[in-house]
């Protein structure tokens, strides 16, 4: 039986597995929403937002 390597490989976007990229994007959206909801109740310093963005960029570069 013939095997097609392009079909058997996992789906990729920009060289990253689409499941990993989806997880990172979902984590980013979830953290922004969580910080937004928490920001309505308590005052969150800007440093927290910076840490979240830098963490997300680090995860993207790690992929």
N, C-alpha and C positions, 0 to 999 in steps of 0.2 A: 504494500500500500504506500502511496506517495504521501510525503509529509511536507507541509508548507511552513517554513520557519517564520515568515512574516505574520502568519495567523496565530502561531503558538506563542509568540512573544507577548508579554504584558503590554497593555496600552501605555504610550508615553506621550508627554507634552513637554517640549523643550528639553528632552533628554531625561526627564524625571517620570517615575511611575505615576500614573494618574491617581492611584489610591493615596499615595503619600502626599501629592500636591493637594488633593481634596481635603486630606486631614489637616494640613497646615493652613489652608484657606479657611476651613471650618473653625479651627482654633482661633485664628485671627478675628473672624467675625464674632465668635462667641465671647472672646475677651473684650472686644470693643463694646458689645452689647452689655456685658456684665459691668464694665466700668461706667457706662452710661447710666444704668439703673442705680448703681451705687452712688454715682455723682449727684443724683437727685436727692438722696437721703443724707449723705455726708460730703464734706469737702475733700476732694482727692487732689493731692499735690501733682503738679505737672511732671515731676520726676517719675511718677508711676506710669504715666502715658509713654514717656520716653523709654522706660525699661521694657514695656510691652512691645513697642515698635522695634526696638533693637533685638529683643528675643525672637520676634517673628522673622526679622531679616537674617539672623543667625541660623534659624531653622531652614530657611530657604537656601542659604549658601551651603548648609550641611548636606542638603539633598543633592 
